[in-house]
Amino acid sequence: REWFVTMGLEAVQRIDQQNADPSSVTLMNQVANLLQSQGKYDEVLPLYERALQSREKVFGQDHLAVAIILNNMAELFRSQGMYDKALPLYQRTLQIHEKVHGQDHLDIATGLNNMATLFELQGKHDEAFPFFQRALQIREKVLEENDPAIATSFTNMATLLKSQGKFDEALPLYEKALKIREKVLG
């Protein structure tokens, strides 16, 4: 791993010197992801910022390639408990996906789920629940009836309700998730 990180960082330096092409920026993003998984947060943000700058320059501000970097930056901040920095990045990611895909796409559901989770981590349960609900609505609309992602949405909502002591509301959602899982897994 250390070899990969060293080689990746050297490649990133060369990319900066050569005015990066889009495929090289992908490597920069991958190195940042690896460093993040190793907890080397101080080294990650500058890589994401450079990747974001390059992608915005090449693709424009409302491109899916930009949304990927923004989401990765939001995840970095969320993982460090920097929720105020993560929120606008998640919001911008979601806006890009809505502009590109419209309102009913799985990437929108993922973005909504990310925002709901962020609010949940902050104890903002009333703000989180509508995002989980909308993610479920999208998944139910675009996926097969017994898709595991729908079960995950039910579980997310149920877990949030359970954490608020709303056990009677949580139970039917857990049961729906279990029913789907049993159909899929047998």
Accessible surface in RSA format (square Angstrom, percent):
REM  Atomic radii and reference values for relative SASA: ProtOr
REM  Chains: A
REM  Algorithm: Lee & Richards
REM  Probe-radius: 1.40
REM  Slices: 20
REM RES _ NUM      All-atoms   Total-Side   Main-Chain    Non-polar    All polar
REM                ABS   REL    ABS   REL    ABS   REL    ABS   REL    ABS   REL
RES ARG A   1   196.94  82.7 152.55  77.8  44.39 105.7  42.97  58.7 153.97  93.3
RES GLU A   2   103.96  59.7 101.75  77.0   2.22   5.3  66.21 128.1  37.75  30.8
RES TRP A   3   178.16  71.5 169.43  82.0   8.73  20.5 155.27  82.8  22.90  37.1
RES PHE A   4    80.72  40.4  80.51  49.9   0.21   0.5  80.51  48.8   0.21   0.6
RES VAL A   5     5.73   3.8   5.73   5.2   0.00   0.0   5.73   5.0   0.00   0.0
RES THR A   6    67.34  47.9  64.97  65.9   2.37   5.7  44.16  59.3  23.18  35.0
RES MET A   7    76.30  39.5  74.45  49.3   1.85   4.4  60.66  51.6  15.64  20.7
RES GLY A   8     3.27   4.0   0.00   N/A   3.27   4.0   2.88   7.9   0.39   0.9
RES LEU A   9    53.89  30.0  53.28  38.1   0.61   1.5  53.28  37.4   0.61   1.6
RES GLU A  10    74.66  42.9  73.29  55.4   1.37   3.3  26.06  50.4  48.60  39.7
RES ALA A  11    12.54  11.5  12.16  18.8   0.38   0.9  12.16  17.1   0.38   1.0
RES VAL A  12     1.39   0.9   1.39   1.3   0.00   0.0   1.39   1.2   0.00   0.0
RES GLN A  13   109.42  61.2 107.29  78.4   2.13   5.1  29.50  62.8  79.92  60.6
RES ARG A  14   114.90  48.2 114.84  58.5   0.06   0.1  49.62  67.8  65.28  39.6
RES ILE A  15    11.73   6.7  10.58   7.9   1.15   2.8  11.67   8.4   0.06   0.2
RES ASP A  16    66.88  46.8  44.18  44.0  22.70  53.7  26.88  63.3  40.00  39.9
RES GLN A  17   145.92  81.6 108.99  79.7  36.93  87.9  45.95  97.8  99.97  75.8
RES GLN A  18   128.17  71.7 103.16  75.4  25.01  59.6  41.20  87.7  86.97  66.0
RES ASN A  19   123.50  85.2 101.95  98.5  21.55  51.9  27.09  65.2  96.41  93.2
RES ALA A  20    21.18  19.5   4.71   7.3  16.47  37.5   7.30  10.3  13.88  36.8
RES ASP A  21    70.05  49.1  64.47  64.2   5.58  13.2  39.59  93.2  30.46  30.4
RES PRO A  22    51.27  37.4  48.29  44.0   2.98  10.8  49.59  40.9   1.68  10.4
RES SER A  23    82.61  69.8  66.58  88.9  16.03  36.9  53.00 112.9  29.61  41.5
RES SER A  24    27.68  23.4  22.30  29.8   5.38  12.4   6.85  14.6  20.83  29.2
RES VAL A  25     0.32   0.2   0.32   0.3   0.00   0.0   0.32   0.3   0.00   0.0
RES THR A  26    54.73  38.9  54.73  55.5   0.00   0.0  41.17  55.3  13.56  20.5
RES LEU A  27    52.98  29.5  52.02  37.2   0.96   2.4  52.40  36.8   0.58   1.6
RES MET A  28     1.85   1.0   1.81   1.2   0.04   0.1   1.81   1.5   0.04   0.1
RES ASN A  29    12.94   8.9  12.71  12.3   0.23   0.6   0.23   0.6  12.71  12.3
RES GLN A  30    90.72  50.7  86.47  63.2   4.26  10.1  24.83  52.8  65.90  50.0
RES VAL A  31     0.00   0.0   0.00   0.0   0.00   0.0   0.00   0.0   0.00   0.0
RES ALA A  32     0.00   0.0   0.00   0.0   0.00   0.0   0.00   0.0   0.00   0.0
RES ASN A  33    61.49  42.4  54.94  53.1   6.55  15.8  25.09  60.4  36.41  35.2
RES LEU A  34    33.70  18.8  29.28  20.9   4.41  11.1  33.20  23.3   0.50   1.3
RES LEU A  35     0.07   0.0   0.07   0.0   0.00   0.0   0.07   0.0   0.00   0.0
RES GLN A  36    33.04  18.5  28.58  20.9   4.45  10.6  11.14  23.7  21.89  16.6
RES SER A  37    88.19  74.5  44.23  59.0  43.96 101.3  51.98 110.7  36.22  50.7
RES GLN A  38    51.32  28.7  17.92  13.1  33.40  79.5  20.23  43.1  31.09  23.6
RES GLY A  39    38.02  46.9   0.00   N/A  38.02  46.9  16.31  44.8  21.71  48.6
RES LYS A  40    64.47  31.5  56.15  34.4   8.32  19.8  48.82  43.9  15.65  16.7
RES TYR A  41    75.50  35.3  69.86  39.7   5.64  14.7  40.65  30.5  34.86  43.0
RES ASP A  42   136.31  95.5 115.51 115.0  20.80  49.2  40.70  95.8  95.61  95.4
RES GLU A  43    76.29  43.8  68.19  51.6   8.10  19.3  36.92  71.4  39.37  32.1
RES VAL A  44     0.00   0.0   0.00   0.0   0.00   0.0   0.00   0.0   0.00   0.0
RES LEU A  45    45.10  25.1  45.10  32.3   0.00   0.0  45.10  31.7   0.00   0.0
RES PRO A  46    59.17  43.1  57.90  52.8   1.27   4.6  59.17  48.9   0.00   0.0
RES LEU A  47     5.78   3.2   5.61   4.0   0.17   0.4   5.67   4.0   0.11   0.3
RES TYR A  48     0.64   0.3   0.63   0.4   0.01   0.0   0.04   0.0   0.60   0.7
RES GLU A  49    85.10  48.9  79.61  60.2   5.49  13.1  26.78  51.8  58.32  47.6
RES ARG A  50    77.07  32.4  73.46  37.4   3.61   8.6  40.05  54.7  37.03  22.4
RES ALA A  51     0.06   0.1   0.06   0.1   0.00   0.0   0.06   0.1   0.00   0.0
RES LEU A  52    23.53  13.1  23.53  16.8   0.00   0.0  23.53  16.5   0.00   0.0
RES GLN A  53   126.62  70.8 122.58  89.6   4.05   9.6  37.16  79.1  89.46  67.9
RES SER A  54    18.19  15.4  13.45  17.9   4.74  10.9  15.02  32.0   3.16   4.4
RES ARG A  55    15.89   6.7  15.22   7.8   0.66   1.6   1.05   1.4  14.84   9.0
RES GLU A  56    42.28  24.3  34.58  26.2   7.71  18.3   8.68  16.8  33.60  27.4
RES LYS A  57   168.67  82.3 133.81  82.1  34.87  83.0  99.63  89.7  69.04  73.5
RES VAL A  58    71.76  47.2  39.42  35.7  32.35  77.9  44.94  39.0  26.83  72.8
RES PHE A  59    75.59  37.8  47.37  29.3  28.22  73.4  53.74  32.6  21.85  62.5
RES GLY A  60    30.96  38.2   0.00   N/A  30.96  38.2  29.39  80.6   1.57   3.5
RES GLN A  61   116.94  65.4 110.72  80.9   6.21  14.8  24.50  52.2  92.43  70.1
RES ASP A  62    65.89  46.2  52.77  52.5  13.13  31.0  14.05  33.1  51.85  51.7
RES HIS A  63    70.64  38.6  67.86  47.2   2.78   7.1  46.90  48.3  23.73  27.6
RES LEU A  64    54.55  30.4  54.10  38.7   0.46   1.1  54.10  38.0   0.46   1.2
RES ALA A  65    13.98  12.8  11.57  17.9   2.40   5.5  13.07  18.4   0.91   2.4
RES VAL A  66     0.00   0.0   0.00   0.0   0.00   0.0   0.00   0.0   0.00   0.0
RES ALA A  67     0.33   0.3   0.00   0.0   0.33   0.7   0.13   0.2   0.20   0.5
RES ILE A  68    88.47  50.3  84.34  62.8   4.13   9.9  88.36  63.6   0.10   0.3
RES ILE A  69     0.00   0.0   0.00   0.0   0.00   0.0   0.00   0.0   0.00   0.0
RES LEU A  70     0.60   0.3   0.60   0.4   0.00   0.0   0.60   0.4   0.00   0.0
RES ASN A  71    36.20  25.0  36.20  35.0   0.00   0.0   7.49  18.0  28.71  27.8
RES ASN A  72    25.65  17.7  24.50  23.7   1.15   2.8   1.66   4.0  23.99  23.2
RES MET A  73    12.64   6.5  12.64   8.4   0.00   0.0  12.64  10.7   0.00   0.0
RES ALA A  74     0.00   0.0   0.00   0.0   0.00   0.0   0.00   0.0   0.00   0.0
RES GLU A  75    44.92  25.8  44.70  33.8   0.22   0.5  23.20  44.9  21.72  17.7
RES LEU A  76     1.08   0.6   1.08   0.8   0.00   0.0   1.08   0.8   0.00   0.0
RES PHE A  77    16.27   8.1  16.27  10.1   0.00   0.0  16.27   9.9   0.00   0.0
RES ARG A  78    64.45  27.1  60.14  30.7   4.31  10.3   2.16   3.0  62.29  37.7
RES SER A  79    55.63  47.0  21.93  29.3  33.70  77.6  27.21  57.9  28.42  39.8
RES GLN A  80    61.72  34.5  27.80  20.3  33.91  80.7  16.70  35.5  45.02  34.1
RES GLY A  81    40.60  50.1   0.00   N/A  40.60  50.1  17.39  47.7  23.21  52.0
RES MET A  82    76.53  39.6  68.61  45.4   7.92  18.9  75.04  63.8   1.49   2.0
RES TYR A  83    55.33  25.8  52.57  29.9   2.76   7.2  29.75  22.4  25.58  31.5
RES ASP A  84   122.98  86.1 108.31 107.8  14.67  34.7  38.54  90.7  84.44  84.2
RES LYS A  85   115.70  56.4 109.63  67.3   6.07  14.4  68.66  61.8  47.04  50.1
RES ALA A  86     0.00   0.0   0.00   0.0   0.00   0.0   0.00   0.0   0.00   0.0
RES LEU A  87    41.57  23.2  41.57  29.7   0.00   0.0  41.57  29.2   0.00   0.0
RES PRO A  88    70.74  51.6  65.45  59.7   5.30  19.3  66.11  54.6   4.64  28.8
RES LEU A  89    28.46  15.8  28.46  20.4   0.00   0.0  28.46  20.0   0.00   0.0
RES TYR A  90     3.02   1.4   1.86   1.1   1.16   3.0   1.61   1.2   1.41   1.7
RES GLN A  91    72.38  40.5  70.70  51.7   1.68   4.0  16.69  35.5  55.69  42.2
RES ARG A  92    64.71  27.2  63.92  32.6   0.79   1.9  36.88  50.4  27.83  16.9
RES THR A  93     5.39   3.8   5.39   5.5   0.00   0.0   5.39   7.2   0.00   0.0
RES LEU A  94    15.73   8.8  15.67  11.2   0.06   0.2  15.67  11.0   0.06   0.2
RES GLN A  95   114.85  64.2 109.47  80.0   5.38  12.8  36.55  77.8  78.30  59.4
RES ILE A  96     2.42   1.4   1.55   1.2   0.87   2.1   2.38   1.7   0.04   0.1
RES HIS A  97    22.02  12.0  22.02  15.3   0.00   0.0  10.06  10.4  11.95  13.9
RES GLU A  98    52.16  29.9  45.29  34.3   6.87  16.4   7.40  14.3  44.75  36.5
RES LYS A  99   146.61  71.5 112.03  68.7  34.58  82.3  86.03  77.4  60.58  64.5
RES VAL A 100    70.50  46.4  38.11  34.5  32.39  78.0  43.40  37.7  27.10  73.5
RES HIS A 101    55.78  30.5  24.61  17.1  31.18  79.8  21.34  22.0  34.44  40.1
RES GLY A 102    32.01  39.5   0.00   N/A  32.01  39.5  29.61  81.3   2.40   5.4
RES GLN A 103   100.83  56.4  95.25  69.6   5.58  13.3  48.23 102.7  52.61  39.9
RES ASP A 104    46.59  32.6  28.31  28.2  18.28  43.2  11.07  26.1  35.52  35.4
RES HIS A 105    62.18  34.0  60.35  41.9   1.83   4.7  39.48  40.7  22.70  26.4
RES LEU A 106    70.17  39.1  68.19  48.8   1.98   5.0  68.36  48.0   1.81   4.9
RES ASP A 107    50.99  35.7  48.60  48.4   2.39   5.7   3.02   7.1  47.97  47.8
RES ILE A 108     1.62   0.9   1.62   1.2   0.00   0.0   1.62   1.2   0.00   0.0
RES ALA A 109     0.01   0.0   0.01   0.0   0.00   0.0   0.01   0.0   0.00   0.0
RES THR A 110    67.82  48.2  67.78  68.7   0.04   0.1  48.28  64.9  19.54  29.5
RES GLY A 111     6.11   7.5   0.00   N/A   6.11   7.5   5.67  15.6   0.43   1.0
RES LEU A 112    12.46   6.9  12.46   8.9   0.00   0.0  12.46   8.7   0.00   0.0
RES ASN A 113    27.83  19.2  27.83  26.9   0.00   0.0   0.45   1.1  27.38  26.5
RES ASN A 114    24.45  16.9  22.72  22.0   1.74   4.2   1.66   4.0  22.80  22.0
RES MET A 115     6.55   3.4   6.55   4.3   0.00   0.0   6.37   5.4   0.17   0.2
RES ALA A 116     0.00   0.0   0.00   0.0   0.00   0.0   0.00   0.0   0.00   0.0
RES THR A 117    42.68  30.4  42.68  43.3   0.00   0.0  34.18  45.9   8.50  12.8
RES LEU A 118     0.00   0.0   0.00   0.0   0.00   0.0   0.00   0.0   0.00   0.0
RES PHE A 119    12.32   6.2  12.32   7.6   0.00   0.0  12.32   7.5   0.00   0.0
RES GLU A 120    44.92  25.8  37.45  28.3   7.47  17.8  13.84  26.8  31.08  25.4
RES LEU A 121    87.03  48.5  59.22  42.4  27.80  69.9  62.81  44.1  24.22  65.2
RES GLN A 122    51.67  28.9  18.61  13.6  33.06  78.7  15.32  32.6  36.35  27.6
RES GLY A 123    45.98  56.7   0.00   N/A  45.98  56.7  22.00  60.4  23.98  53.7
RES LYS A 124    84.16  41.1  76.38  46.9   7.79  18.5  48.53  43.7  35.63  38.0
RES HIS A 125    45.29  24.8  42.71  29.7   2.59   6.6  25.00  25.8  20.29  23.6
RES ASP A 126   115.68  81.0  99.48  99.0  16.20  38.3  39.02  91.8  76.65  76.4
RES GLU A 127    84.66  48.6  78.36  59.3   6.30  15.0  38.63  74.7  46.03  37.6
RES ALA A 128     0.00   0.0   0.00   0.0   0.00   0.0   0.00   0.0   0.00   0.0
RES PHE A 129    43.15  21.6  43.15  26.7   0.00   0.0  43.15  26.2   0.00   0.0
RES PRO A 130    70.22  51.2  65.07  59.3   5.15  18.7  65.99  54.5   4.23  26.3
RES PHE A 131    50.75  25.4  49.52  30.7   1.23   3.2  50.68  30.7   0.06   0.2
RES PHE A 132     4.14   2.1   3.64   2.3   0.50   1.3   3.76   2.3   0.39   1.1
RES GLN A 133    74.28  41.5  73.59  53.8   0.69   1.6   9.02  19.2  65.26  49.5
RES ARG A 134    75.22  31.6  74.62  38.0   0.60   1.4  35.32  48.3  39.91  24.2
RES ALA A 135     0.53   0.5   0.53   0.8   0.00   0.0   0.53   0.7   0.00   0.0
RES LEU A 136    15.69   8.7  15.69  11.2   0.00   0.0  15.69  11.0   0.00   0.0
RES GLN A 137    99.59  55.7  93.04  68.0   6.55  15.6  31.09  66.2  68.49  51.9
RES ILE A 138     0.17   0.1   0.00   0.0   0.17   0.4   0.17   0.1   0.00   0.0
RES ARG A 139    23.23   9.8  23.23  11.8   0.00   0.0   0.03   0.0  23.20  14.1
RES GLU A 140    87.33  50.1  66.73  50.5  20.60  49.0  22.87  44.2  64.46  52.6
RES LYS A 141   146.44  71.4 110.91  68.1  35.53  84.6  80.99  72.9  65.45  69.7
RES VAL A 142    64.82  42.7  30.24  27.4  34.58  83.3  35.78  31.1  29.03  78.7
RES LEU A 143    37.43  20.8  22.38  16.0  15.05  37.8  25.55  17.9  11.88  32.0
RES GLU A 144   143.57  82.4 135.43 102.5   8.14  19.4  56.64 109.6  86.93  71.0
RES GLU A 145   137.53  79.0 119.55  90.4  17.98  42.8  50.92  98.5  86.60  70.7
RES ASN A 146    46.04  31.7  42.24  40.8   3.80   9.2  13.15  31.7  32.89  31.8
RES ASP A 147    37.16  26.0  33.32  33.2   3.84   9.1   3.86   9.1  33.30  33.2
RES PRO A 148    55.90  40.7  55.49  50.6   0.41   1.5  55.90  46.1   0.00   0.0
RES ALA A 149    31.81  29.2  25.32  39.1   6.48  14.7  30.29  42.7   1.52   4.0
RES ILE A 150     4.42   2.5   4.42   3.3   0.00   0.0   4.42   3.2   0.00   0.0
RES ALA A 151     0.00   0.0   0.00   0.0   0.00   0.0   0.00   0.0   0.00   0.0
RES THR A 152    52.33  37.2  51.69  52.4   0.64   1.5  39.40  52.9  12.93  19.6
RES SER A 153     1.63   1.4   0.80   1.1   0.83   1.9   1.28   2.7   0.34   0.5
RES PHE A 154    13.40   6.7  13.40   8.3   0.00   0.0  13.40   8.1   0.00   0.0
RES THR A 155    48.62  34.6  48.62  49.3   0.00   0.0  41.49  55.7   7.12  10.8
RES ASN A 156    32.52  22.4  28.93  28.0   3.59   8.6   4.26  10.3  28.25  27.3
RES MET A 157    10.38   5.4  10.38   6.9   0.00   0.0  10.38   8.8   0.00   0.0
RES ALA A 158     0.00   0.0   0.00   0.0   0.00   0.0   0.00   0.0   0.00   0.0
RES THR A 159    55.78  39.7  55.15  55.9   0.62   1.5  47.69  64.1   8.09  12.2
RES LEU A 160     0.00   0.0   0.00   0.0   0.00   0.0   0.00   0.0   0.00   0.0
RES LEU A 161     8.62   4.8   8.62   6.2   0.00   0.0   8.62   6.1   0.00   0.0
RES LYS A 162   107.65  52.5 102.17  62.7   5.48  13.0  50.44  45.4  57.21  60.9
RES SER A 163    69.96  59.1  30.49  40.7  39.47  90.9  41.88  89.2  28.08  39.3
RES GLN A 164    56.96  31.9  22.65  16.6  34.31  81.7  17.17  36.6  39.79  30.2
RES GLY A 165    40.66  50.1   0.00   N/A  40.66  50.1  18.89  51.8  21.77  48.7
RES LYS A 166    80.88  39.5  73.13  44.9   7.74  18.4  46.45  41.8  34.42  36.7
RES PHE A 167   129.06  64.6 123.84  76.7   5.22  13.6 124.61  75.6   4.45  12.7
RES ASP A 168   132.82  93.0 116.64 116.1  16.18  38.3  38.76  91.2  94.06  93.8
RES GLU A 169    95.19  54.7  86.97  65.8   8.22  19.6  38.48  74.4  56.71  46.3
RES ALA A 170     2.47   2.3   2.47   3.8   0.00   0.0   2.47   3.5   0.00   0.0
RES LEU A 171   102.39  57.0 101.10  72.3   1.28   3.2 102.25  71.8   0.13   0.4
RES PRO A 172    59.15  43.1  57.78  52.7   1.37   5.0  58.37  48.2   0.77   4.8
RES LEU A 173    22.91  12.8  22.91  16.4   0.00   0.0  22.91  16.1   0.00   0.0
RES TYR A 174    67.28  31.4  64.10  36.5   3.18   8.3  58.60  44.0   8.68  10.7
RES GLU A 175    96.23  55.2  90.38  68.4   5.85  13.9  37.46  72.5  58.78  48.0
RES LYS A 176   104.38  50.9 101.62  62.4   2.76   6.6  56.31  50.7  48.07  51.2
RES ALA A 177     5.36   4.9   5.36   8.3   0.00   0.0   5.36   7.6   0.00   0.0
RES LEU A 178   102.43  57.0  99.57  71.2   2.86   7.2 102.00  71.6   0.43   1.1
RES LYS A 179   124.28  60.6 122.42  75.1   1.86   4.4  66.91  60.2  57.37  61.1
RES ILE A 180    13.11   7.5  13.11   9.8   0.00   0.0  13.11   9.4   0.00   0.0
RES ARG A 181    82.65  34.7  81.96  41.8   0.69   1.6  29.54  40.4  53.11  32.2
RES GLU A 182    97.66  56.1  90.93  68.8   6.73  16.0  34.76  67.2  62.89  51.3
RES LYS A 183   115.09  56.1  81.84  50.2  33.25  79.2  60.97  54.9  54.12  57.6
RES VAL A 184    68.73  45.2  37.45  33.9  31.28  75.4  42.98  37.3  25.75  69.8
RES LEU A 185   142.57  79.4 107.56  76.9  35.01  88.0 112.36  78.9  30.21  81.3
RES GLY A 186    88.77 109.5   0.00   N/A  88.77 109.5  61.21 168.0  27.56  61.7
END  Absolute sums over single chains surface
CHAIN  1 A    10039.3       8433.4       1605.9       5509.0       4530.3
END  Absolute sums over all chains
TOTAL         10039.3       8433.4       1605.9       5509.0       4530.3
